Amino acid sequence: MLLCRGMQASKNKNTGKLEPFYRLSVPKQKTSSEIINEARNVLRTLRTQRPFTPTENQRKLFGSRSSLAPQKRPPSVFSVHASSFDLAESRPVSGVRLSPLDFKPVLVSCAKDEDPSISLPKPAVDAAEVRKISSARACLFRRTSQGNVFPAKMVPPDQNEEKLDSEEPARMSNLCRSNDTCLTEQREYTPFNEESGQLICNEHSGSKLEREDVLKGTAGNFLFQRKGESDQMRKPGVGSLWPRSAGWKRRLAGLEDDTRVNESEEEKIFWHMKVLPILQELKSVEDKVENLCLACTKLYQALNEGDMLGKRFKRRSVLLKTLYKLVDIDSDPLCLKLAKIILSMKVDGKNLLNVCKLAFKICKNEKNDYIIQNDKLLDRLLEVLTTDDLQKNSEALLYCMGAIKFMSGNAVLLNEMVSKGAVEMLLQLMKQINNIKESDAYFSNLGHLLVQLTATLRNLADLPQARCQLICSGAVSELCVALEQRLNDKDVCTYIVRIFSKLSSYDDFCAALADCSRCYILFLALLSKHQKQQDLVIRIIFILGNLTAENNQAREQFFKEKGSLNTLISLFQTYHELDLNAEKWCHIRGREEEKQTKHPSEAEDVLIKLIRVLANLSIHPSVGAALAAAHRVVELLVTVLEYKSIDVCEELVINAATTINNLSFYKVKGSAVQDKKLHIAEMLLKLLMSNSMDGVVEAVRVFGNLSQYHEICDFIVQKKIYKFVIALLDAKNQDVCFSACGVLLNLTVDKDKRALLKEEGGIGKLVDCLRDFGPVDWQLACLICKTLWNYSENITSAASCFGEDTDTLLVLLTSLLDEELVQDYSLDRDLRDYHKRYWEREFKPVAEKLLDRIQSHHSFVPAVTITAF
C-alpha cells in the first residue's frame, strides 16, 4: 500500500472523521491471491540465484578446497598389490568358535619306544650327501610351487585346499601357498589309515642353508608321520614325508574340524565341474587381459549359480588367493571384475580395506564410468555400507564411500543409486556416525567418512525422487545433528550447507527445514565461526533468504534468536569493506569497464543475498519495525547506494533500494529511514537517471513511500522528478504505472502542487492507463481514481479541470462500474472472487464519487461509447 499525507473524503460512519480513500479496508479473511496482490503495493520479498559451485577438474577423495591440509586427511593416492591382502583371512568362517587346544605332539626320541612298523629315516653319512639330498628336495619344492609336478587330471575330487595351521614362529607363516595345495594333493594318494593315531617326528638336520631350502616347501621344522606310514609310502626320490592337514590336532582330541564349512557332494561336483576349470584359466597369468576379464565374468556367474558367494564356502580361500594374485596386473577392467567378486565373497578386515581401495582407484578415473555401469559394482559397494561394525571398518567405508561419491558424478549411476535405495542407506549410515560421541577415539576418523557421505547426498539432491526420499526419511533432523557435532570441520559443514542450499529452493523441503527450530541457531553459529569463509557464508545466507521468503513464522523465529541482527550487521560490515576495497583497487588499475561485463564478485554476491534476507525479514510487522529503527542497517543500505554504481552490479543496488522501500513503510519512533529521507532521495536520483528500467521502477517505488513527507515532495518538484514520473505512465507496464501513480497521488495532496499534474499531459496519460489496465487491475484503477479525486478537489468546471479528456473519462467510469465487467471467468475462482471483492469495497466507492463529481460539473452527457479496453 502506497501512502499519502491526506486528502478529502467522506466521513466515517462511526467516528465522523474524514478518512482518505487511499486507505484500503482489510477483509477479515484474505485469500492467497489477496496477499500476493497486496504485497505488490507494500512490501516485496526478493529472489536471487543459488550460489554456483564449480566442478572439480579431477576426482579426489577430498577436493582442492578442503579446509584441512592433505597430511591431516587420508590419502587419495596409494598403491594396492597382491601382497596388500591378508591370506589368513581368506579361510571360511566357523559357525562355532573353539577354544585353543592344549595338546602338544610328543616327539619320539628313542628307537626302543618306537613301533616296529615305523621306519625312521637315517641321517646322511656325510655333509656332501646331506647337500645332495637338500638340493634335490629344494628343486622338487620349486617345481611343486610352479604347479607342474602333477597334471590337472590327477587332482582328486575330494582335495582339501587348507592352510596349514602351524604353531611355529611367525616366519613359518610366510610359506608359499601354492605349495600347500600340491602337497595336499600328494598326501591324498598315500595309503594310510587316518584314524590310526600316533604321531612321530623327523627332525631335519644339516646346515642352515639346507634347512632354509627345506622350509620353502614344508610347514615347519618338524614333519609328523602317522603310525604305519613307512618310506614305501613316500614318493620315490623324496627324502621327507609330505605335510599333513591342519586338522590333525582336533581329530586327535576327538573333535571335528568346526572351522570348516561342511561341503555337500553336489558342491564338490559343482566346484570341480564349473569353478575349478575357470580358476585354471585365471592362473595363466601370461594370457591376454581380455581373456582374463572374460574368465572373471564366467567365474562370477558360476559362483552365483552355485550359491558360493559369501563367507560360508569351503573352498573360499583357494578362490581368493587366486584372485588376489591377479590384482598386480595393471588393468582397470580386470581389477573392476576382481573387486566385484572379492566384495561378493564378503571379505573383512584388511582385505575389505584393500578391495575398497581398489574400487576407489577404479572409480577415480572418470573414463571407467561406462564399464562400471555394465559391471554393477555399485551393488557390491552399497552392501558394504550396511556394516554393523562401523568403528572397525571405518577406513574401508571411507574409500567405499569415496568410490560411491565418484559414481554419483555420473548421471546414469546417480539415477541407479536412487532406484537401489542409496538415500536410505546413506541416512542410516549417517545416523550411526551421529551416535558416536565426540569423546570417542573414532570421532575424528568418522569425520573423514562424513565428508564423502554428505558430498554424495549433495549430488543426489539434484533428483526429484531423491528429494522426496530425503524429506520422508527425516534427513533434515540427521543433517542438523551432524552439523551441530561437526561445527569445527568446515568440509562437513560446507557439504551439509550445500545440501540445504539446493533443497531449500523447493517449497516442501524449505517448509521441513523451517520447522526444525535448531537450524537457525546452527546457521548463526556457523556464520559467527566462519565469517570470512565466503563459500560457506553465502550458502547459509541463501538458505536463510529462502526460509524467510514465504514463511512469516520463520522470519519471526530467526529474528528472535540471540545475536541474529548483530550477526547480520557484522557480516554486512565485513563484506561491504571487502567490496569497497575491491572497488578502489579496480579504480586504481583502471579496470572498471572490465568489471561491468563480469558476474558479481564474491563480496558482492554475499551482499546481494544478505540484503535479500533483510528485505524478506522486513515483511513481518514487528521485525520490519525493528529493522526500520536499526540505524546501522539503514546506514549500510544507504552506503551501498552511495558507492556502488548500478552499471557495475545492478542486482546489489536494486536489492538495497527494495529493502529501503520496505523499511520506509513503517512509521515508527526513531525510524532511521525517516531521519535519512533526504539523503536517500538524492541517492535514488542516480537510479532514475540510469539506463536500468528495473532501477528506475525501484526508485519510483521508494519515492512513493517517501513522498508522504513535505520535504520529499518539495525535493521531487525542485529536481523536476515529477516530469519523469508522469513520463513513466507511457511505459504500458502495470507495475511501472502503479508506482508512478503512487508518487502523483501523494503530490496532489498539496494544493499548490496539483497543477503540476497537467504538465507533460499527465491527465491524459492517467486516463489512458485507466482504459488499458482498469478491467484487469482494480488496484491500479482505484489508485488512478484517487489521484484524479485529489486533483479535482476544487473543481468548478469539468471541462476546465480535465480538459479534452473529460468525456472519455465519463464513459470509462460508467463502463468500469458495470458489475458484469468483473465476472471474468477466465480466472480461477479465488482470484475472480478477490477481484470482485476489491471492485466492490475499494474501486466502486471512489469511482462512483469521482463520476458524480464530474457529472455534477458537466453540462451534458456525451453520446460517445467505448467498445473495448
GUZAZA-583905 format. One record per residue (C-alpha): x, y, z. Coordinates in pm, whole numbers, plus 32768, in hexadecimal, padded with zeros to 4 digits. Example, Ala and Ser with C-alpha at 12.3 -4.5 7.8 and 13.67 -1.06 7.14 Angstrom:
2
84CE7E3E830C 85577F9682CA 
END
This chain:
869
800080008000 808D81517F96 804F82618094 800083D38075 7FDB84E38178 7E66851B8151 7D4B857E8068 7BDA85CF806C 7AE484B2809A 799684558131 7960843882A6 798A82F58364 7837828183E1 78BE82288539 79B183438584 7932845B84AB 7A9B84A08443 7B0F84D082E0 7BD083A6825B 7CA0839A811E 7C2582B98008 7D8282297FE1 7D5C81658125 7CF3800C80B7 7BFE7F4E8192 7C837E00820E 7B997CD581EF 7B837BE78312 7C137AC6824B 7D067AED812A 7D3F79F58017 7E9879A97F91 7E4A7A817E64 7DFF7BAB7F44 7F457B867FFD 800B7B6E7EB8 7F637C9F7E20 7F807D737F59 80ED7D197F7E 812A7DC47E32 80AF7F0A7EC2 81617F03800C 82847E1A8054 83327D2E7F6A 840E7C007FA0 85417BCE7EC8 85B57AA87DF9 87197A5A7D9B 87E1794A7CF0 886E78227DAE 89E778397DE9 8AB077937CD9 8B9576707D31 8CA4762E7C2C 8CEA74C47BD5 8E3974347C3E 8F2373F57B1A 8F9172AA7BB0 8EE671AF7C8F 8F8271B37DE6 8F2C71247F38 8F3C72857FC5 8F1F73A37ECF 901C74B67E99 8F44759B7F71 8F6674BD80A2 8F9A758481DF 9097748D826C 91F7745381F3 922773148126 92F672748239 91CD728E8324 90E971D18238 9102706981B9 91BE7056806D 911770597F18 92446FB87E72 92C86E627EDB 93256D117E4A 92726BC57E72 932F6A827E26 92F669117E58 93DA69237F86 92EE6A238024 91EA69178066 91E768358194 91D766C6812F 918D66538291 903C67008287 8FD6663D8152 8F7265038211 8DFE64C68239 8D65652E837F 8CF7643B8488 8B9D641F850A 8C3163C98660 8D5764758705 8E466374879F 8F2A63A988C6 90A063668893 9113620188C4 922061B389C1 92916076890C 93FC606D88A1 948D5F5687CD 957C5E6B8880 96C25E4287C9 97485CDF87CD 98BC5CE88817 991C5B7D8856 99125A63875B 98B1596D8866 976D5A2588A8 970E5A1D873E 961D593386A0 96DA583485D2 960E589284A3 968F59F884AD 97BE5A3783D9 98815B6D8433 995B5C10832B 9ACF5BE68367 9BB55D10837A 9C8D5D4D8248 9DE75CB6825A 9EA25DF4820C 9E705F6581C7 9E855F36804E 9D675E3F8056 9C9D5F2E812D 9CD060438031 9C715F5B7F16 9B295EF97FBC 9AD5605E801F 9B1260DC7EBE 9A335FD17E2B 992060207F25 993761957EE3 992161577D6D 97ED60827D9B 974461897E71 979062997D73 96F061C47C64 95C561877D45 958D62FB7D7D 957E632B7C04 9464622F7BED 950761457AF1 955360147BC6 93FC5F727BA1 93145F9D7A79 91BD60367AAE 910F5EEB7A6F 91B35E547BA3 91075F487C8D 90295E6F7D65 8EBB5ED77D89 8ED65EF97EFF 900A5FD17F19 901E60BA803D 90C762077FF6 910062578162 91FA633D81FD 92EC628C82E2 92A562F08445 9402630484D4 946D636B862C 95D163B085B9 9665651085C2 95DD662284E2 96D965E083D2 962B6499838F 94E66546832E 958065D881F6 95946490813B 953464847FD1 93BE64437FCA 93C663947E7E 94A962877F10 93A1622C8011 92A861C97F0B 939460E87E4F 941A604E7F8C 92BB60027FFE 926C5F677EAF 939B5E7E7ED7 93355E208035 91DE5DB27FC1 927D5C9E7EF2 93475C108019 929E5AD0809B 92835AF3820E 917C5ADA8316 912D5C3D8391 90885BBF84CB 91B05AF48543 92315BF98626 93945C18869E 947F5D22861F 95F55D1F860A 96DD5E24857E 980D5E3E84A7 98F15F5F84F4 99A95FE983CA 9B1B5FFE83F6 9C2760AB8331 9CA7620982FE 9BE0634A831B 9BD4636981A4 9B4D620C8181 9A40624D8284 99D5638781CC 99B262BB808D 98D561CA8143 97FD62E181D1 97A263558076 96C46226804A 966B61AF81AA 958C622982BE 968F623583D2 97CE61A78463 971C606284B8 96605F7983D2 956F5E938483 95405D2F8413 94195C52846B 94385AF984F8 945259F883E7 94E15AED82ED 962C5A7C825A 97275AEB815B 96765A14805B 954A5AFB807E 96155C298014 96465CA17EB3 97795C0A7E15 98AB5CE17E27 98245DC07F3B 98D95DAE8085 97C85E41815F 96635E0281C0 954A5ED38120 94AD5FCA8213 93655F7382AF 921E603282C3 91F6613683D3 90D06076845D 91A55F6A8500 91A860158653 9031601D8677 8FFF5EBD85F6 90F05E3F86FF 90235EEB8806 8EE65E488788 8E5F5F8C86F0 8DDE5FD18593 8E7860E784C5 8D7761F18520 8E37630B847A 8DD8627E8327 8C8462988283 8BF36146822A 8BF0610480B8 8AE160368011 8B245F417EFB 8A6F60287E09 8B5461487E68 8C8660707E2F 8C0F600E7CD7 8BB061747C7E 8D0461F07CF2 8DC560F97C1D 8CE2610F7AF1 8C9C62877AE0 8D8363537BBE 8ED362A17BBC 8F0162AD7A40 8ECC64267A48 8FCE644C7B5D 90C3638C7A82 9084648F7972 90C865AB7A65 9214650F7ACB 929165427968 9324669279C3 93C466B7786F 927266AF77C6 91D367E97736 911868D7781D 8FDF68B57749 8FDB673F7783 9013676E78F8 8EEF68627906 8E1567687852 8E8266577942 8E2A67387A6B 8CD3677279DB 8C9E65FB79B5 8D2465C47B14 8C2E66B87BB2 8B0E661A7AF4 8B7A64BF7B60 8B9F65227CCC 8A4F65CA7CC8 89B0649B7C24 8A4A63B17D23 89EA64907E4A 8B5A64AF7EA3 8B6666287EDB 8B9C6699803F 8C5F66148167 8BD164B981A0 8C83640C8086 8D8062F880C6 8E7263457FAB 8E5F64BC7FD6 8FD164DB802F 9046643A7EEB 8F66651E7E23 8FD4665E7ED2 914566087EBC 912565E57D46 906E67317D26 916267ED7E04 928667897D25 91DC68277BF8 91C3697C7C9F 932969C57C36 92C269CA7AC7 92A06B397A66 91476B3679C9 901A6BF87A49 8F186B18799A 8FB769E37A33 8FD96A827B8D 8E6D6AEB7B78 8E0069847B47 8EEA690B7C57 8E646A0E7D4B 8D0169A67CFF 8D4768367D47 8E1B687A7E7D 8D0E695D7F0E 8C0B68517EC3 8CD5675D7F96 8C92684280C2 8DFB68748128 8E44694A8258 8F5F69E78318 90966A39824E 900C69958115 8ECF6A65811C 8FA16BA0813C 907C6B438014 8F626ADB7F30 8EAE6C247F81 8FF06CDA7F2A 8FFB6C167DE6 8E946C7F7D94 8EEB6DE67DF2 900D6DEB7CFC 8F2F6D677BE7 8E176E617C27 8F0D6F7F7C44 8F446F717ACE 8E15700C7A27 8E5C6F4578EB 8DFE6E0779A7 8C976E7779E4 8C186DB478B9 8CAC6C657921 8C3C6CA47A88 8AD46CC97A0F 8AE66B7D795A 8B8B6AB77A74 8A9F6B1E7B8E 8BB56B707C82 8AC56C617D2E 89F86B427DBE 8B276AB07E6D 8B986BFF7EF8 8A3E6C507F80 8A446B018038 8B836B6F80E9 8AC86C9C8177 89DF6BB9823B 8AF76B4E8326 8AA76B318495 8C0C6B6F8508 8C386CDC84AA 8D6F6D1A8579 8E2B6BE38507 8DE86C258397 8DF96DA2839C 8F226DBA82AE 8E906CBD81BA 8D466D7981C2 8E006EBB8179 8E876E3A802E 8D456D837FDE 8C876EC78014 8D896F847F4A 8D506E967E25 8BD66EC67E42 8C0B703E7E4A 8CCA702C7D03 8BB26F597C6E 8AB1705F7CD4 8B5A71507BE5 8AD1707F7AC6 896370BB7A6F 891A6F4E7A19 89B96EC77B56 89126FD97C23 87B96F6B7BB2 881A6E027BF5 88786E5D7D5B 87226EEF7D9E 86716DBF7D10 87446CD97DED 86EA6D937F2D 88376E457F5D 87916F6F8007 87096E9B8125 88556DE18146 891B6F23815C 88316FB9825D 88446E7C832D 89C06E8B8320 89B66FF98382 88DD6FA084AB 89E36EA68520 8AF26FAD84FE 8A2070AB85BC 8A046FB586DC 8B7E6FBA870F 8BD570B08823 8CDF71B887FA 8DAA711A890F 8DC26FD48849 8F146F8787AC 8E6C6F45865C 8DB470928654 8EBD71468586 8EEB702A848C 8D7770128452 8D7E718283F4 8E44712082BC 8D3370258268 8C26712882A4 8CC5720E81A1 8C9D71028096 8B3B70AE8105 8ABA72148102 8B6572597FB5 8AA371347F22 895B71AE7FB6 899F73027F1D 89A9725F7DC4 8875718D7E0B 87B472C57E6F 87A173237CFE 86A372107CB8 852F72437D07 850470DD7D83 862E71047E6C 85A4724C7EF5 845D719E7F49 851870857FFA 85EE717D80BC 84B8722C8140 840070EA8194 85327052823D 85667173832D 86AA71E8828E 86857349831B 86A272D18482 87D171F08443 888572F98377 884E73F7848D 88DB7302858E 8A0F72CA84B4 8A3374418484 8A21747D85FA 8B2573728648 8C1673DB8534 8C1675568553 8D93754D8559 8DAD74848418 8D7775828304 8D6D747A81F4 8C4B73BE8293 8B96750582DA 8BC5757B8175 8B34743E80DC 8A08743D81C5 89CA75AB817F 89DF75618009 88D374588035 87F3755180E7 884476587FE2 87C975757ECB 869774F07F7B 86207634801C 85CB76B27EBF 84A375C07EC9 8375761C7F99 833B74C7803A 849F74A180B7 84B276108118 837F75E081F3 841B74AC8296 855D756A82DC 84A076968367 83EF75AC845B 8540753884E5 856A764685EC 86D87604863A 8744764784D2 873E77BF8513 882A77A1863C 891376C38570 891977B3844B 896978D8852E 8A7C781185DA 8B1677BC8487 8B0279258412 8BB4799A854C 8CBD788A853E 8D08789683CA 8CB97A01837E 8DC77A2A8274 8D8B78D981C9 8CCC796780A1 8C63781A800A 8BC277B08152 8B33790381B3 8A8A79448064 89D077F9806D 8954782981D0 88D979858174 883178F6803F 877F77F08116 870A78F8820C 868779C380E7 85BC78968072 8537784F81D0 84C379B781FF 843679E680A1 82DC795480E5 82D378EA8252 826F79F98348 82B279138470 841478D683F3 844F7A4E83DC 83E77A808543 849B794C85CA 85E679A18525 85DA7B0D858F 85947AAC86F9 86CA79CE870D 87D27A6D87E8 88CB7B398720 881B7B0C85D2 88137C7D8573 89737CBE85F2 89F37B978527 89527C1D83E9 89D97D7B8428 8B357CF38469 8B2D7C2C8323 8AAA7D5A8269 8BC77E2F82F0 8CD17D2882A0 8C6C7CED8138 8C1C7E5A80F9 8D837EB18155 8E077D988078 8D367E157F55 8D997F7E7F92 8F097F237F8E 8ED77E5E7E4E 8E2B7F8C7DB0 8F4F806D7E08 904A7F727D86 8F927F517C3B 8F7C80CA7C1C 90F180F17C58 91407FEF7B50 903F807F7A60 8F727F417A3F 8E147FCB7A78 8DA57F847913 8E277E21792F 8D637DED7A73 8C1C7E5479D1 8C177D2078F5 8C527C287A0D 8B757B777B08 8B627BFF7C6A 8CA17BD67D31 8CA47AF67E63 8C717C1D7F4E 8B5A7CAB7E74 8AAE7B5A7E67 8AA97B407FE3 8A1E7CA28000 890F7C597EFE 88937B2C7FBF 88C07BCF8113 87ED7CFC80AF 86EA7C09802C 86CE7B72818A 86967CCE821C 858B7D1C8118 84D67BD4815C 84E87C0182D4 844F7D5C82B6 83067CC2823C 82B67C5D83A2 82137D8B844F 82D67D858596 841D7D1C84F3 83F87E2283E3 83B87F3184E3 84EF7ECA85A7 85C57ECE846C 854080248408 85BD80A88558 870F7FF88535 87EB811B84C9 891780448474 88487F718383 87BF80A182CD 8916814782C4 89B080188219 88948007811C 88BC817780C8 8A33814980AC 89FC80467F9D 893581477ED6 8A4D82437F0D 8B7D81847E93 8AF280767DAE 8A9480CB7C4A 896880157BBB 8A337FDE7A7F 8B327F197B48 8A457E3D7C12 88D57E767BC6 88487D687CAA 88FE7DEA7DDC 88887F527DAD 87207EEF7D63 87147E067E90 878C7F237F6F 8680800B7EE2 85717F037F10 85D17ECB807C 85CD804280BE 8474804E801F 83F87F3B8107 84867FE8823B 83F9813A81D1 829C80AA81F5 82B8809C8372 826381DB8430 831881948574 83B782718673 852582A68625 8507822484C1 865E82328420 85BD824982C6 84FE837F832D 863A841D83BD 86F883E48279 85D9841C8183 8675854480C9 87C3849880A2 870F83608028 864F84357F2B 879784BB7EA1 881E83587E76 86DB82EE7DC9 870984057CCF 883583477C45 875782197C08 865582EB7B4E 876583657A65 87EF82097A22 87B7813078EF 871D801C79C3 85A3801479B1 859A7F327AE4 866880367B9F 857F814D7B2F 844980927BA0 84E480407CF1 854481AA7D29 83E1821B7CD6 8358811D7DCD 842E81AC7EE3 83C0830E7E87 825B828E7EA2 828C82558018 83798375805D 829484717FAC 81B5846680DF 82A285688170 829A86DC810B 841386E580E6 841385CD7FE6 82F486657F21 83B687AB7F10 84E986E97EA2 841E863F7D8D 83A587907D0D 84F788387D33 85AF87277C70 8496870E7B6A 846A85A17BC8 82F185BB7B98 832285E97A20 83E584A67A16 82D683F67ADD 81C1847179F3 828B83F678CA 8294829A7965 811882837937 815F824177C9 82278109781C 80F6802A77DD 81627F587906 80787F217A2C 81827F267B3C 822C805C7AB0 80DF81157A93 807E80A67BF0 81BE81317C8A 81A382777BC8 803982A77C34 80A3827E7D9F 819283A57D86 8092847F7CCE 7F8684277DCD 805D84AD7EE8 80BE85E57E20 7F4F86407DE8 7F15864E7F5D 7FBA87A97F5B 7ED588A57EB3 7FF8896C7E27 808388377D77 7F4287B97CD2 7F6D888F7B9F 80B087D57B52 7FDE86AB7AED 7F6F876279B3 80D5878E7940 8160868D7851 7FF886207808 7FD085727959 7E4F85687956 7E4084C67802 7F4883C37861 7E848365799B 7D47833778CE 7E06825D77D7 7E87818278F5 7D268163797B 7CAD80F17825 7DCD7FFF77EC 7DE37F597941 7CA17FA979FA 7BD87E6D79A8 7CFC7D877A03 7D977E417B2A 7C9D7EDA7C1A 7DB07F497D07 7E4D80207BFA 7CF7809E7B8A 7CA880FE7CF3 7DF581B67D17 7DB682807BD9 7C5C82E27C53 7CEC83537DA3 7DF0842A7CF2 7CE484CD7C17 7C0985007D4A 7D1E85BB7E00 7D6E86837CC8 7C0186F17C97 7BB987567DFF 7B7588C57DA8 7ACB88807C59 79EA898E7BC9 79C689047A6A 7A0B87A579F0 7A82882778A2 7B7C8918793D 7BF388107A34 7C1886E0794F 7C22878E77FF 7BEA86BE76C8 7BFE857B7790 7ABB85C6784B 79CD850A7768 7AB283DB774A 7AD483CE78C4 795B83D778F4 792282B67807 7A3E81EE78A3 79BE82157A05 785D81B8799B 78D7807E78EC 79C180137A06 78A980307B03 77E17F287A47 77E27DF57B29 77DD7D087A02 793B7D7979AB 79C27CDB7AEA 79497B7E7A92 7A827B0B79DD 7A56799379C4 7BAE7966792D 7C3A798D7A8E 7C3178837B9B 7B2178A17C9F 7BFA792C7DBA 7C907A3A7CE1 7B3D7A917C4A 7AA37AB17DA5 7BC57B8A7E11 7B9A7C757CE9 7A277C8E7D2E 7A5B7CDF7E9E 7B647DE37E4F 7A867E7A7D44 79617E917E39 7A1F7F0D7F6A 7B2F7FE87EDA 7B00804B7D70 798780797D61 7967817A7E80 7A7582667DFD 7A1582397C8D 78A782867CD6 790383C37D95 79F384347C84 78EA83F27B77 77E584B07C40 78D585D97C6B 792085EB7AF7 77B485C87A91 774586D47B86 783D87C97AEA 77F987687982 76E287FC78AD 768A86C477E3 76CB855177C8 778584FF7687 76F2840F758C 7839835A755C 787681F175C6 79B1812775ED 79997FCA7569 7AE17F3675E0 7BEB7F6876E4 
END
